[in-house]
Amino acid sequence: MMFRLFRRDPSNHSIASLYGTIVAQARAAPFYRIYGVPDTVNGRFEMVVLHTVLVLRRLESEPAAARRLGQALFDRFCGDMDGSLREMGTGDLAVPAKMRKIGAAFYGRQAAYGAALAASAPEPLIAAVQRNVFGGETGADLGAIRLATYVRAAADQLAAQEGQALSRAELAFPHPEAILVVAAETQTMAREEHQGA
């Protein structure tokens, strides 16, 4: 069940470490300084959701034990959101309703990002991050294009990591600034090849 209490077990430390890595990456300064992600409560929430979805997507391809790790990671996310709501002054009676909204938002984004990553064209992923992270229903600004490029690179890097390493909370995301450098170099090479053709 989605909102069951996070049970204490030997993997608690791994889950805490895994989730801590996700949150640290979601809060990386380049996302807000260079990519243009709104540096707001909502913007940071969207980035935590995005990175959690990426890790859960990676764990889905693993055996049952790793998939259970995914459920525990989701439970940790829910516990974090519950605690954050209370820290912001949400009353006990209002927390369950707000958590239901957070759960629905999470599942909606998980479906949208999963479908977009399964597509070969970049447009669905750009549209998904534009809509969810940048709050735009139409068009795509440079920040959404950059973030979609990062998301694709992060999904590829996670896919290359061993499942056992993930179980030990050995999780590595690409550096957001490095992704922009690689993307710029690739675009330059493509333009040069086109001009030379």
N, C-alpha and C positions, 0 to 999 in steps of 0.2 A: 504494500500500500504506500502511496506516494508520501504521505506525511507522518509515517510511523516514526517513533523516536529512534534516533541513531544509537544503535546498540554498541556497547563496549565489547571489543574483541581484539585479538592480537594484531589485526590489520588497521586498527584505529590510527596508529602513528603514520602508516603509509597513506591513508586517506587524508589525514591532516596535512601531510607534506605535499601530496598531489594537489589538493585543493589550494594550498598556499602558493604553489607554483603557478597555478591558473590565475589566481587573484593578482599575484605580482606581475604577471605578463599583461593582464588586462589593464593594469594601472600604469604600464610603461609610458613614460612622458612623451615619446615621439608620436603616439597615437593622438594625443591631444594638442601637441605643439606643431606637428608637421602634417599629419593626416587630417586634422580638423575635426576629430570626434569632439562633440560637446563635452566640456569639462564640468559636468553637472551630475547630480545623483542618478538621473536617468541614463545619461551617457555612460557612466561607469557601470551601471547595472547591465546595460546592453553589451558591454565589452566582456563582463564576467559571463553572461549567458553565452555569448558567441564562443568563448574559449572553452567553456564547459561542454557545449554541444560538440565542438571539435574533438575533445578527448573521448566523450561518450561514443561518438561515431567510430573512432578508432577501436575502442574496446568491443564494439559489437561484432567485430570480425574474429574475436578471440574465443577460446573455449569457455565453457560455463563458468569456471572460477573467475575469469577476468570479467565476464559479464556481470557477475555478482559484485565485483569491484565497482563497476559502473553504477549499479544501484546504490551502493554505499556512498559513492561520490555524489550522486544526485541527492541523497538524503542529507549529505553535508551541506550542499548548496541550499537546500530548503531550511536547514537549521541556521545557516548564516543569514538568509533573508528574514527569517522570523526574528532573530536577534537584532538585525538592523532596524526592522520596523519598530521594535520595542524601544531601541535606543533613540529613535526619532520621535518618541512620544506617543506612538499608536497604542491605544488602550487594549486591554486583554480581550474585550468583546469584539473589537474591530479586526483583530489580527487574523482570525480564521478566514474571514471574507477576503481580506487583502491577499492572504496566502493562496486562496483559490484563484484569484486573478493572476498572481505571479505564476502559478502552475500552468494556467491556460496560456499565458504569454510564452512561457518556456517551451511548451509542447508545440505551439504554433511556429515559433522560430526554429525549433529543431526540425520540423517538417519542411519549412521553407529553405533552410540552409542545406538540408540533406538533398532535397530535389535539385537545388541550384548546383551543388557540387557534383551531382550525378550527370548534369548536362555538360556537353562538350564545349558549348559556346560560353563566353564570359558574361553575356548580358543578363541571364537569370540571377547570377550571384551579385552582380553590380546592383541590380534592382532590389534584391533582398536586403543588402546592407544599406542601400539608400533609404529604403522604407523603414527599416527597423532601427538602425543606428543614427542616421541623419534626419529621420522624420520627414522625408520627402516622398510624395506619392508619384511624382512624375519627374522625368529627366534624371540625370546623374551628374553630380559635380565631381571635381577632381578627387576629393576626399573619398568618395564612394568607390571610384575606380581604383584608387590606391589601396583601399582597405580590402576590396575584392581580390586584388592581386596578392596581398598578404595572406588572406584566408586560404586561397588556393595553395600557396606555398606552404603554409602551416599544415594543411591537410596532407599534402604530399610528404612533408618531413615526418609527421606523426605516423604515416603509413609505413615508413621505412624503419621505424623504431621497433625493437623486439617487444613482444607482449610481456615477457618475463621482466624486462627492464621497467615497463610501466607498472607492473605489480609491485616492484620495489620503489615506486615513486620516482624513478629516474626518467624525468620528462623534460624534453627540450623543444622549445619553440624557436622559430627563426627570429633574428633581431629585426624589428620593423624598419630601421633605417637601412640595413643591409639589403632588404627586399627592394627598397626604392632604388638603390644604386644598381642592382642587378637588372631591374625593370628598365631603367634609363639606358643602360648599356645595350640591352637587347633591342630596344626601340631604335637606338642609333645604328646598330648593325643592320637591322631590317631596312632602315631608310637607305643606308649606303648600298646594300645589295640591290634594292629596288632602283636606285639611281644608276647603278652600274649595269643593270640589265638592258 
